[in-house]
Amino acid sequence: MISVFDSGFLFGDGVWEGCGFTMASCRSSTGFQPYSPAAVSLKNPLMELAKEYEPNYQAL
């Protein structure tokens, strides 16, 4: 997996290279931040549904 790369546009950026839509932080980036899981807060009945389908999600 790529963890460090040159800043600016890369050959693989394709149509995004010249569109002017990318943010400055994307153009100046040279790597990825460490993974940090998002905090999720669900209320019933969504929490019940999430618990019911968690085994299916983990199987994926």
ZAMI-114163 format. One record per atom (N, C-alpha, C, O): residue number from 1; x, y, z; residue in one letter; atom name. Coordinates in steps of 0.001 Angstrom, whole numbers, plus 500000, padded with zeros to 6 digits. Example, Ala and Ser with C-alpha at 12.3 -4.5 7.8 and 13.67 -1.06 7.14 Angstrom:
<node nr="1" east="513190" north="494310" up="507800" rest="A" atom="N"/>
<node nr="1" east="512300" north="495500" up="507800" rest="A" atom="CA"/>
<node nr="1" east="513200" north="496700" up="507800" rest="A" atom="C"/>
<node nr="1" east="514236" north="496681" up="508465" rest="A" atom="O"/>
<node nr="2" east="512850" north="497750" up="507080" rest="S" atom="N"/>
<node nr="2" east="513670" north="498940" up="507140" rest="S" atom="CA"/>
<node nr="2" east="512900" north="500030" up="507870" rest="S" atom="C"/>
<node nr="2" east="513409" north="501138" up="508039" rest="S" atom="O"/>
//
This chain:
<node nr="1" east="500842" north="498823" up="500000" rest="M" atom="N"/>
<node nr="1" east="500000" north="500000" up="500000" rest="M" atom="CA"/>
<node nr="1" east="500891" north="501246" up="500000" rest="M" atom="C"/>
<node nr="1" east="501946" north="501267" up="500634" rest="M" atom="O"/>
<node nr="2" east="500464" north="502251" up="499301" rest="I" atom="N"/>
<node nr="2" east="501213" north="503500" up="499238" rest="I" atom="CA"/>
<node nr="2" east="500984" north="504256" up="500544" rest="I" atom="C"/>
<node nr="2" east="499839" north="504489" up="500932" rest="I" atom="O"/>
<node nr="3" east="502063" north="504642" up="501221" rest="S" atom="N"/>
<node nr="3" east="501908" north="505403" up="502452" rest="S" atom="CA"/>
<node nr="3" east="502492" north="506807" up="502337" rest="S" atom="C"/>
<node nr="3" east="502094" north="507709" up="503074" rest="S" atom="O"/>
<node nr="4" east="503441" north="506996" up="501410" rest="V" atom="N"/>
<node nr="4" east="504053" north="508312" up="501206" rest="V" atom="CA"/>
<node nr="4" east="504153" north="508560" up="499705" rest="V" atom="C"/>
<node nr="4" east="504501" north="507649" up="498954" rest="V" atom="O"/>
<node nr="5" east="503857" north="509755" up="499267" rest="F" atom="N"/>
<node nr="5" east="503904" north="510076" up="497845" rest="F" atom="CA"/>
<node nr="5" east="504237" north="511555" up="497685" rest="F" atom="C"/>
<node nr="5" east="504158" north="512328" up="498639" rest="F" atom="O"/>
<node nr="6" east="504604" north="511932" up="496483" rest="D" atom="N"/>
<node nr="6" east="504931" north="513328" up="496188" rest="D" atom="CA"/>
<node nr="6" east="503672" north="514181" up="496241" rest="D" atom="C"/>
<node nr="6" east="502587" north="513716" up="495893" rest="D" atom="O"/>
<node nr="7" east="503815" north="515421" up="496672" rest="S" atom="N"/>
<node nr="7" east="502675" north="516328" up="496672" rest="S" atom="CA"/>
<node nr="7" east="502369" north="516754" up="495242" rest="S" atom="C"/>
<node nr="7" east="503178" north="516555" up="494336" rest="S" atom="O"/>
<node nr="8" east="501213" north="517330" up="495054" rest="G" atom="N"/>
<node nr="8" east="500792" north="517778" up="493726" rest="G" atom="CA"/>
<node nr="8" east="500021" north="516695" up="493003" rest="G" atom="C"/>
<node nr="8" east="499732" north="515634" up="493556" rest="G" atom="O"/>
<node nr="9" east="499696" north="516984" up="491753" rest="F" atom="N"/>
<node nr="9" east="498932" north="516035" up="490953" rest="F" atom="CA"/>
<node nr="9" east="499830" north="514921" up="490454" rest="F" atom="C"/>
<node nr="9" east="501000" north="515140" up="490138" rest="F" atom="O"/>
<node nr="10" east="499272" north="513729" up="490387" rest="L" atom="N"/>
<node nr="10" east="499976" north="512550" up="489899" rest="L" atom="CA"/>
<node nr="10" east="499343" north="512098" up="488594" rest="L" atom="C"/>
<node nr="10" east="498206" north="512461" up="488295" rest="L" atom="O"/>
<node nr="11" east="500070" north="511313" up="487819" rest="F" atom="N"/>
<node nr="11" east="499572" north="510830" up="486533" rest="F" atom="CA"/>
<node nr="11" east="498212" north="510158" up="486691" rest="F" atom="C"/>
<node nr="11" east="497334" north="510337" up="485846" rest="F" atom="O"/>
<node nr="12" east="498028" north="509395" up="487750" rest="G" atom="N"/>
<node nr="12" east="496780" north="508661" up="487966" rest="G" atom="CA"/>
<node nr="12" east="495610" north="509515" up="488403" rest="G" atom="C"/>
<node nr="12" east="494509" north="508995" up="488583" rest="G" atom="O"/>
<node nr="13" east="495812" north="510806" up="488580" rest="D" atom="N"/>
<node nr="13" east="494720" north="511677" up="489002" rest="D" atom="CA"/>
<node nr="13" east="493687" north="511908" up="487891" rest="D" atom="C"/>
<node nr="13" east="492567" north="512343" up="488158" rest="D" atom="O"/>
<node nr="14" east="494066" north="511620" up="486670" rest="G" atom="N"/>
<node nr="14" east="493132" north="511677" up="485551" rest="G" atom="CA"/>
<node nr="14" east="492443" north="513018" up="485393" rest="G" atom="C"/>
<node nr="14" east="493090" north="514066" up="485401" rest="G" atom="O"/>
<node nr="15" east="491109" north="512978" up="485248" rest="V" atom="N"/>
<node nr="15" east="490337" north="514191" up="484967" rest="V" atom="CA"/>
<node nr="15" east="490383" north="515191" up="486104" rest="V" atom="C"/>
<node nr="15" east="490113" north="516373" up="485892" rest="V" atom="O"/>
<node nr="16" east="490718" north="514746" up="487311" rest="W" atom="N"/>
<node nr="16" east="490756" north="515654" up="488451" rest="W" atom="CA"/>
<node nr="16" east="491936" north="516623" up="488355" rest="W" atom="C"/>
<node nr="16" east="491933" north="517669" up="489003" rest="W" atom="O"/>
<node nr="17" east="492932" north="516281" up="487559" rest="E" atom="N"/>
<node nr="17" east="494148" north="517091" up="487490" rest="E" atom="CA"/>
<node nr="17" east="493871" north="518536" up="487092" rest="E" atom="C"/>
<node nr="17" east="494398" north="519455" up="487718" rest="E" atom="O"/>
<node nr="18" east="493069" north="518752" up="486082" rest="G" atom="N"/>
<node nr="18" east="492877" north="520103" up="485580" rest="G" atom="CA"/>
<node nr="18" east="491545" north="520724" up="485917" rest="G" atom="C"/>
<node nr="18" east="491224" north="521793" up="485398" rest="G" atom="O"/>
<node nr="19" east="490762" north="520098" up="486762" rest="C" atom="N"/>
<node nr="19" east="489410" north="520609" up="486985" rest="C" atom="CA"/>
<node nr="19" east="489360" north="521793" up="487937" rest="C" atom="C"/>
<node nr="19" east="488383" north="522542" up="487939" rest="C" atom="O"/>
<node nr="20" east="490406" north="521975" up="488753" rest="G" atom="N"/>
<node nr="20" east="490397" north="523090" up="489689" rest="G" atom="CA"/>
<node nr="20" east="489459" north="522881" up="490858" rest="G" atom="C"/>
<node nr="20" east="489201" north="523819" up="491612" rest="G" atom="O"/>
<node nr="21" east="488941" north="521670" up="491030" rest="F" atom="N"/>
<node nr="21" east="487962" north="521397" up="492072" rest="F" atom="CA"/>
<node nr="21" east="488601" north="520864" up="493351" rest="F" atom="C"/>
<node nr="21" east="487987" north="520916" up="494416" rest="F" atom="O"/>
<node nr="22" east="489819" north="520354" up="493256" rest="T" atom="N"/>
<node nr="22" east="490452" north="519761" up="494431" rest="T" atom="CA"/>
<node nr="22" east="490863" north="520832" up="495425" rest="T" atom="C"/>
<node nr="22" east="491146" north="521968" up="495044" rest="T" atom="O"/>
<node nr="23" east="490895" north="520470" up="496692" rest="M" atom="N"/>
<node nr="23" east="491266" north="521407" up="497745" rest="M" atom="CA"/>
<node nr="23" east="492779" north="521490" up="497872" rest="M" atom="C"/>
<node nr="23" east="493492" north="520550" up="497519" rest="M" atom="O"/>
<node nr="24" east="493259" north="522601" up="498371" rest="A" atom="N"/>
<node nr="24" east="494696" north="522805" up="498545" rest="A" atom="CA"/>
<node nr="24" east="495307" north="521733" up="499438" rest="A" atom="C"/>
<node nr="24" east="496446" north="521322" up="499216" rest="A" atom="O"/>
<node nr="25" east="494566" north="521272" up="500447" rest="S" atom="N"/>
<node nr="25" east="495101" north="520247" up="501341" rest="S" atom="CA"/>
<node nr="25" east="495338" north="518936" up="500596" rest="S" atom="C"/>
<node nr="25" east="496261" north="518193" up="500929" rest="S" atom="O"/>
<node nr="26" east="494523" north="518652" up="499605" rest="C" atom="N"/>
<node nr="26" east="494725" north="517438" up="498798" rest="C" atom="CA"/>
<node nr="26" east="495966" north="517581" up="497925" rest="C" atom="C"/>
<node nr="26" east="496751" north="516642" up="497793" rest="C" atom="O"/>
<node nr="27" east="496138" north="518748" up="497337" rest="R" atom="N"/>
<node nr="27" east="497293" north="518961" up="496457" rest="R" atom="CA"/>
<node nr="27" east="498606" north="518949" up="497228" rest="R" atom="C"/>
<node nr="27" east="499631" north="518538" up="496684" rest="R" atom="O"/>
<node nr="28" east="498596" north="519390" up="498485" rest="S" atom="N"/>
<node nr="28" east="499839" north="519454" up="499257" rest="S" atom="CA"/>
<node nr="28" east="500104" north="518186" up="500066" rest="S" atom="C"/>
<node nr="28" east="501161" north="518063" up="500685" rest="S" atom="O"/>
<node nr="29" east="499175" north="517257" up="500072" rest="S" atom="N"/>
<node nr="29" east="499312" north="516032" up="500860" rest="S" atom="CA"/>
<node nr="29" east="500444" north="515155" up="500340" rest="S" atom="C"/>
<node nr="29" east="500666" north="515066" up="499132" rest="S" atom="O"/>
<node nr="30" east="501159" north="514509" up="501260" rest="T" atom="N"/>
<node nr="30" east="502220" north="513563" up="500888" rest="T" atom="CA"/>
<node nr="30" east="502041" north="512217" up="501575" rest="T" atom="C"/>
<node nr="30" east="502946" north="511384" up="501539" rest="T" atom="O"/>
<node nr="31" east="500905" north="511994" up="502192" rest="G" atom="N"/>
<node nr="31" east="500678" north="510715" up="502862" rest="G" atom="CA"/>
<node nr="31" east="499288" north="510640" up="503463" rest="G" atom="C"/>
<node nr="31" east="498465" north="511540" up="503294" rest="G" atom="O"/>
<node nr="32" east="499046" north="509540" up="504170" rest="F" atom="N"/>
<node nr="32" east="497745" north="509291" up="504783" rest="F" atom="CA"/>
<node nr="32" east="497854" north="509439" up="506295" rest="F" atom="C"/>
<node nr="32" east="498891" north="509134" up="506883" rest="F" atom="O"/>
<node nr="33" east="496797" north="509901" up="506909" rest="Q" atom="N"/>
<node nr="33" east="496733" north="509959" up="508365" rest="Q" atom="CA"/>
<node nr="33" east="496518" north="508555" up="508901" rest="Q" atom="C"/>
<node nr="33" east="495941" north="507718" up="508207" rest="Q" atom="O"/>
<node nr="34" east="496965" north="508275" up="510118" rest="P" atom="N"/>
<node nr="34" east="496693" north="506969" up="510719" rest="P" atom="CA"/>
<node nr="34" east="495187" north="506754" up="510859" rest="P" atom="C"/>
<node nr="34" east="494429" north="507706" up="511045" rest="P" atom="O"/>
<node nr="35" east="494768" north="505509" up="510768" rest="Y" atom="N"/>
<node nr="35" east="493355" north="505172" up="510901" rest="Y" atom="CA"/>
<node nr="35" east="492856" north="505472" up="512298" rest="Y" atom="C"/>
<node nr="35" east="493524" north="505151" up="513280" rest="Y" atom="O"/>
<node nr="36" east="491707" north="506076" up="512396" rest="S" atom="N"/>
<node nr="36" east="491035" north="506252" up="513675" rest="S" atom="CA"/>
<node nr="36" east="489549" north="505998" up="513450" rest="S" atom="C"/>
<node nr="36" east="488912" north="506686" up="512653" rest="S" atom="O"/>
<node nr="37" east="488998" north="505013" up="514151" rest="P" atom="N"/>
<node nr="37" east="487592" north="504665" up="513936" rest="P" atom="CA"/>
<node nr="37" east="486664" north="505810" up="514336" rest="P" atom="C"/>
<node nr="37" east="486925" north="506539" up="515293" rest="P" atom="O"/>
<node nr="38" east="485610" north="505944" up="513605" rest="A" atom="N"/>
<node nr="38" east="484623" north="506988" up="513887" rest="A" atom="CA"/>
<node nr="38" east="483734" north="506547" up="515044" rest="A" atom="C"/>
<node nr="38" east="483397" north="505369" up="515168" rest="A" atom="O"/>
<node nr="39" east="483366" north="507487" up="515871" rest="A" atom="N"/>
<node nr="39" east="482423" north="507203" up="516951" rest="A" atom="CA"/>
<node nr="39" east="481014" north="507189" up="516369" rest="A" atom="C"/>
<node nr="39" east="480602" north="508136" up="515699" rest="A" atom="O"/>
<node nr="40" east="480286" north="506120" up="516628" rest="V" atom="N"/>
<node nr="40" east="478934" north="505980" up="516103" rest="V" atom="CA"/>
<node nr="40" east="477961" north="505905" up="517274" rest="V" atom="C"/>
<node nr="40" east="478174" north="505153" up="518225" rest="V" atom="O"/>
<node nr="41" east="476914" north="506676" up="517196" rest="S" atom="N"/>
<node nr="41" east="475902" north="506679" up="518233" rest="S" atom="CA"/>
<node nr="41" east="474543" north="506478" up="517568" rest="S" atom="C"/>
<node nr="41" east="474046" north="507357" up="516863" rest="S" atom="O"/>
<node nr="42" east="473955" north="505318" up="517801" rest="L" atom="N"/>
<node nr="42" east="472645" north="505015" up="517236" rest="L" atom="CA"/>
<node nr="42" east="471621" north="504903" up="518348" rest="L" atom="C"/>
<node nr="42" east="471932" north="504451" up="519450" rest="L" atom="O"/>
<node nr="43" east="470417" north="505312" up="518057" rest="K" atom="N"/>
<node nr="43" east="469310" north="505188" up="519010" rest="K" atom="CA"/>
<node nr="43" east="468369" north="504094" up="518526" rest="K" atom="C"/>
<node nr="43" east="468305" north="503795" up="517333" rest="K" atom="O"/>
<node nr="44" east="467640" north="503503" up="519464" rest="N" atom="N"/>
<node nr="44" east="466655" north="502488" up="519086" rest="N" atom="CA"/>
<node nr="44" east="465656" north="503094" up="518132" rest="N" atom="C"/>
<node nr="44" east="465324" north="504266" up="518310" rest="N" atom="O"/>
<node nr="45" east="465160" north="502410" up="517155" rest="P" atom="N"/>
<node nr="45" east="465375" north="501002" up="516821" rest="P" atom="CA"/>
<node nr="45" east="466604" north="500750" up="515938" rest="P" atom="C"/>
<node nr="45" east="466888" north="499602" up="515596" rest="P" atom="O"/>
<node nr="46" east="467328" north="501799" up="515569" rest="L" atom="N"/>
<node nr="46" east="468488" north="501600" up="514698" rest="L" atom="CA"/>
<node nr="46" east="469576" north="500775" up="515373" rest="L" atom="C"/>
<node nr="46" east="470244" north="499985" up="514706" rest="L" atom="O"/>
<node nr="47" east="469773" north="500938" up="516683" rest="M" atom="N"/>
<node nr="47" east="470780" north="500159" up="517390" rest="M" atom="CA"/>
<node nr="47" east="470412" north="498679" up="517375" rest="M" atom="C"/>
<node nr="47" east="471282" north="497827" up="517191" rest="M" atom="O"/>
<node nr="48" east="469158" north="498371" up="517563" rest="E" atom="N"/>
<node nr="48" east="468704" north="496971" up="517514" rest="E" atom="CA"/>
<node nr="48" east="468966" north="496380" up="516136" rest="E" atom="C"/>
<node nr="48" east="469419" north="495241" up="516018" rest="E" atom="O"/>
<node nr="49" east="468687" north="497141" up="515114" rest="L" atom="N"/>
<node nr="49" east="468916" north="496685" up="513742" rest="L" atom="CA"/>
<node nr="49" east="470412" north="496479" up="513482" rest="L" atom="C"/>
<node nr="49" east="470807" north="495495" up="512857" rest="L" atom="O"/>
<node nr="50" east="471229" north="497401" up="513958" rest="A" atom="N"/>
<node nr="50" east="472677" north="497276" up="513780" rest="A" atom="CA"/>
<node nr="50" east="473210" north="496022" up="514470" rest="A" atom="C"/>
<node nr="50" east="474035" north="495307" up="513901" rest="A" atom="O"/>
<node nr="51" east="472750" north="495753" up="515682" rest="K" atom="N"/>
<node nr="51" east="473181" north="494548" up="516409" rest="K" atom="CA"/>
<node nr="51" east="472741" north="493280" up="515684" rest="K" atom="C"/>
<node nr="51" east="473476" north="492293" up="515646" rest="K" atom="O"/>
<node nr="52" east="471559" north="493310" up="515117" rest="E" atom="N"/>
<node nr="52" east="471042" north="492140" up="514390" rest="E" atom="CA"/>
<node nr="52" east="471885" north="491826" up="513157" rest="E" atom="C"/>
<node nr="52" east="472124" north="490658" up="512851" rest="E" atom="O"/>
<node nr="53" east="472338" north="492857" up="512448" rest="Y" atom="N"/>
<node nr="53" east="473060" north="492659" up="511209" rest="Y" atom="CA"/>
<node nr="53" east="474587" north="492690" up="511361" rest="Y" atom="C"/>
<node nr="53" east="475302" north="492504" up="510376" rest="Y" atom="O"/>
<node nr="54" east="475089" north="492917" up="512560" rest="E" atom="N"/>
<node nr="54" east="476521" north="492945" up="512796" rest="E" atom="CA"/>
<node nr="54" east="477229" north="491668" up="512340" rest="E" atom="C"/>
<node nr="54" east="478286" north="491762" up="511716" rest="E" atom="O"/>
<node nr="55" east="476686" north="490469" up="512629" rest="P" atom="N"/>
<node nr="55" east="477349" north="489244" up="512143" rest="P" atom="CA"/>
<node nr="55" east="477481" north="489199" up="510614" rest="P" atom="C"/>
<node nr="55" east="478498" north="488738" up="510095" rest="P" atom="O"/>
<node nr="56" east="476474" north="489668" up="509905" rest="N" atom="N"/>
<node nr="56" east="476547" north="489695" up="508446" rest="N" atom="CA"/>
<node nr="56" east="477630" north="490657" up="507983" rest="N" atom="C"/>
<node nr="56" east="478369" north="490357" up="507045" rest="N" atom="O"/>
<node nr="57" east="477727" north="491804" up="508629" rest="Y" atom="N"/>
<node nr="57" east="478743" north="492793" up="508290" rest="Y" atom="CA"/>
<node nr="57" east="480133" north="492222" up="508534" rest="Y" atom="C"/>
<node nr="57" east="481019" north="492367" up="507691" rest="Y" atom="O"/>
<node nr="58" east="480330" north="491581" up="509666" rest="Q" atom="N"/>
<node nr="58" east="481634" north="491004" up="509992" rest="Q" atom="CA"/>
<node nr="58" east="482015" north="489889" up="509008" rest="Q" atom="C"/>
<node nr="58" east="483194" north="489689" up="508719" rest="Q" atom="O"/>
<node nr="59" east="481019" north="489171" up="508501" rest="A" atom="N"/>
<node nr="59" east="481296" north="488097" up="507538" rest="A" atom="CA"/>
<node nr="59" east="481816" north="488638" up="506208" rest="A" atom="C"/>
<node nr="59" east="482512" north="487933" up="505477" rest="A" atom="O"/>
<node nr="60" east="481481" north="489876" up="505899" rest="L" atom="N"/>
<node nr="60" east="481962" north="490468" up="504652" rest="L" atom="CA"/>
<node nr="60" east="483438" north="490721" up="504741" rest="L" atom="C"/>
<node nr="60" east="484037" north="491218" up="503788" rest="L" atom="O"/>
//
